[in-house]
């Protein structure tokens, strides 16, 4: 079994164990790896730093302009040497990608940002992504320490200590600016449900605008 398959198998086992712990103990835990982090969500606002990042192919990108833009977005925060929560977060996002299917890369954009840019270059992220990504529409980002730090601060995901970085996934609408933070090991179906809710809001807003235009 090669390294990537071992990594994927480990993350799936860890996810299953974490979910079992959550069910057995009422989903109470901490972020130190001694239990499943308590899952909860909150509405939030974000700020996109105007800095250049690099994707897994080494291509320069601006997060807001090139990736978020007009998309619905699922965004996670990881680092490749993490062996506890990060593989689980990446596995959750991989399941979201599978459930959304062809919507990813079209209506929906997935983004994973390394919180360890000093070690995670584009090649390392590209290798790591192979264990989780099943299709297009998922960008894995790194950059200079300054660019990544400014990005994380704007998104409310900066931690000076990697070991204390919480499992966190952001879901939002680049068009409306509506965002929700999902902490802990969130059920992928809940993230897909939030994407569907944001998509439905877009349809409703469009129909409302059309109705207003045709009124005498």
Secondary structure per residue as TSV (DSSP state, phi and psi in degrees):
chain	resnum	aa	ss	phi	psi
A	1	X	-	360.0	125.9
A	2	X	-	-77.6	173.6
A	3	X	H	-60.9	-42.9
A	4	X	H	-66.6	-39.5
A	5	X	H	-67.9	-37.2
A	6	X	H	-63.1	-41.1
A	7	X	H	-61.8	-43.6
A	8	X	H	-66.8	-42.8
A	9	X	H	-63.1	-41.6
A	10	X	H	-61.4	-43.5
A	11	X	H	-65.1	-37.9
A	12	X	H	-68.0	-40.3
A	13	X	H	-64.7	-41.7
A	14	X	H	-65.0	-39.1
A	15	X	H	-63.4	-44.6
A	16	X	H	-63.8	-42.9
A	17	X	H	-64.8	-39.9
A	18	X	H	-65.6	-42.1
A	19	X	H	-63.8	-37.8
A	20	X	H	-64.5	-41.4
A	21	X	H	-62.7	-41.5
A	22	X	H	-62.1	-41.5
A	23	X	H	-70.8	-37.1
A	24	X	H	-74.6	-29.2
A	25	X	T	-119.0	22.7
A	26	X	T	70.2	21.5
A	27	X	T	65.1	30.5
A	28	X	-	-99.2	138.0
A	29	X	-	-175.9	-172.1
A	30	X	-	-129.9	-172.9
A	31	X	S	-100.2	10.9
A	32	X	S	-94.3	2.1
A	33	X	S	93.2	0.7
A	34	X	S	-87.4	-7.0
A	35	X	S	-172.3	171.8
A	36	X	-	-72.3	126.3
A	37	X	-	-60.4	138.0
A	38	X	-	-61.7	129.0
A	39	X	-	-88.5	128.6
A	40	X	E	-155.7	168.5
A	41	X	E	-137.7	158.1
A	42	X	E	-153.6	144.5
A	43	X	E	-70.6	148.1
A	44	X	E	-154.7	172.6
A	45	X	-	-121.9	154.2
A	46	X	-	-131.1	160.3
A	47	X	-	-128.4	130.7
A	48	X	-	-98.1	116.4
A	49	X	-	-67.8	138.9
A	50	X	-	-86.1	73.4
A	51	X	-	-132.1	159.8
A	52	X	-	-92.6	130.8
A	53	X	E	-115.9	174.5
A	54	X	E	-123.7	136.9
A	55	X	-	-88.7	-176.4
A	56	X	T	-67.4	-13.2
A	57	X	T	-97.2	4.4
A	58	X	S	80.8	11.5
A	59	X	-	-88.3	135.6
A	60	X	E	-70.3	137.2
A	61	X	E	-140.3	152.6
A	62	X	-	-107.5	121.9
A	63	X	I	-55.0	-52.7
A	64	X	I	-70.2	-47.6
A	65	X	I	-71.4	-44.8
A	66	X	I	-92.8	-27.5
A	67	X	I	-115.9	-51.7
A	68	X	I	-70.2	-63.1
A	69	X	T	43.0	-118.0
A	70	X	T	-102.1	14.8
A	71	X	S	-89.3	161.5
A	72	X	E	-84.6	138.4
A	73	X	E	-130.8	137.8
A	74	X	E	-118.4	120.4
A	75	X	E	-128.8	125.2
A	76	X	E	-117.6	168.2
A	77	X	E	-132.6	121.5
A	78	X	E	-143.8	173.4
A	79	X	-	-147.2	145.8
A	80	X	T	-70.6	-24.2
A	81	X	T	-85.9	-3.5
A	82	X	-	-70.3	132.7
A	83	X	-	-117.1	8.4
A	84	X	S	-112.4	-91.2
A	85	X	H	-79.0	-28.8
A	86	X	H	-63.6	-43.9
A	87	X	H	-61.3	-31.6
A	88	X	H	-70.1	-44.8
A	89	X	H	-59.4	-43.3
A	90	X	H	-66.4	-37.1
A	91	X	H	-65.7	-40.8
A	92	X	H	-59.6	-45.4
A	93	X	H	-66.1	-33.9
A	94	X	H	-63.1	-38.8
A	95	X	H	-67.5	-36.7
A	96	X	H	-61.7	-43.2
A	97	X	H	-60.4	-42.8
A	98	X	H	-63.9	-42.5
A	99	X	H	-69.3	-33.3
A	100	X	H	-82.1	-21.9
A	101	X	G	58.4	-130.8
A	102	X	G	-67.6	-8.4
A	103	X	G	-69.1	-26.3
A	104	X	B	-74.7	127.3
A	105	X	T	97.2	-11.1
A	106	X	T	-118.3	-84.8
A	107	X	T	-77.0	-32.7
A	108	X	E	-116.7	139.3
A	109	X	E	-120.4	130.6
A	110	X	E	-100.2	139.6
A	111	X	E	-137.6	131.0
A	112	X	E	-120.4	128.9
A	113	X	E	-114.2	126.4
A	114	X	E	-73.7	134.2
A	115	X	S	-94.6	7.0
A	116	X	-	-128.8	65.3
A	117	X	T	-65.7	-21.1
A	118	X	T	-67.4	-28.5
A	119	X	T	-108.1	-30.7
A	120	X	-	-90.7	93.4
A	121	X	-	-88.5	179.4
A	122	X	H	-60.0	-42.8
A	123	X	H	-62.9	-41.4
A	124	X	H	-65.2	-40.0
A	125	X	H	-66.4	-39.2
A	126	X	H	-61.1	-43.3
A	127	X	H	-65.5	-42.1
A	128	X	H	-64.0	-40.5
A	129	X	H	-62.1	-27.9
A	130	X	T	-61.6	-23.7
A	131	X	T	-78.3	-13.8
A	132	X	T	-128.4	-34.1
A	133	X	-	-80.9	134.1
A	134	X	-	-117.2	5.9
A	135	X	S	-178.7	-174.4
A	136	X	S	-74.0	173.0
A	137	X	S	89.2	14.5
A	138	X	E	-127.2	114.5
A	139	X	E	-105.4	134.5
A	140	X	E	-111.6	121.5
A	141	X	E	-116.2	144.2
A	142	X	B	-142.0	-165.5
A	143	X	-	162.5	-166.7
A	144	X	-	-67.2	152.7
A	145	X	H	-52.6	-39.5
A	146	X	H	-63.6	-48.1
A	147	X	H	-62.9	-41.7
A	148	X	H	-69.1	-42.0
A	149	X	H	-60.8	-45.8
A	150	X	H	-62.4	-38.9
A	151	X	H	-63.5	-48.3
A	152	X	H	-64.6	-39.1
A	153	X	H	-61.8	-43.0
A	154	X	H	-65.0	-28.5
A	155	X	H	-94.0	0.5
A	156	X	T	70.9	31.9
A	157	X	-	-128.1	22.0
A	158	X	-	-88.3	135.4
A	159	X	-	-140.3	128.7
A	160	X	S	-68.4	-22.0
A	161	X	S	-113.4	114.9
A	162	X	G	-57.2	-37.8
A	163	X	G	-64.5	-20.9
A	164	X	G	-99.6	5.6
A	165	X	-	-69.4	122.3
A	166	X	-	-80.1	152.7
A	167	X	-	-67.9	121.9
A	168	X	E	-148.3	134.3
A	169	X	E	-129.5	130.5
A	170	X	E	-99.6	136.5
A	171	X	E	-126.9	130.2
A	172	X	E	-161.3	177.9
A	173	X	E	-117.1	113.8
A	174	X	T	-62.9	-24.0
A	175	X	T	-78.4	-47.1
A	176	X	T	-91.8	-19.1
A	177	X	-	77.6	15.4
A	178	X	-	-87.5	124.5
A	179	X	E	-133.8	149.7
A	180	X	E	-132.4	134.6
A	181	X	E	-94.0	131.6
A	182	X	E	-113.6	112.1
A	183	X	E	-96.7	151.9
A	184	X	S	84.7	-167.5
A	185	X	S	-90.6	89.2
A	186	X	-	-79.7	138.3
A	187	X	-	-58.7	125.9
A	188	X	H	-54.3	-33.7
A	189	X	H	-62.9	-31.6
A	190	X	H	-68.9	-37.5
A	191	X	H	-68.0	-41.2
A	192	X	H	-64.0	-38.7
A	193	X	H	-61.3	-39.1
A	194	X	H	-67.8	-38.9
A	195	X	H	-61.2	-43.9
A	196	X	H	-63.0	-38.2
A	197	X	H	-65.1	-44.3
A	198	X	H	-66.0	-37.3
A	199	X	H	-64.7	-41.5
A	200	X	H	-64.7	-36.3
A	201	X	H	-63.1	-36.9
A	202	X	H	-63.7	-44.7
A	203	X	H	-62.6	-43.7
A	204	X	H	-62.3	-44.0
A	205	X	H	-62.8	-38.4
A	206	X	H	-66.2	-44.2
A	207	X	H	-65.3	-38.1
A	208	X	H	-63.5	-42.3
A	209	X	H	-64.4	-40.5
A	210	X	H	-64.9	-42.7
A	211	X	H	-62.5	-38.1
A	212	X	H	-68.6	-34.1
A	213	X	H	-68.1	-33.6
A	214	X	H	-89.1	-6.7
A	215	X	-	-67.4	137.9
A	216	X	-	-67.4	360.0
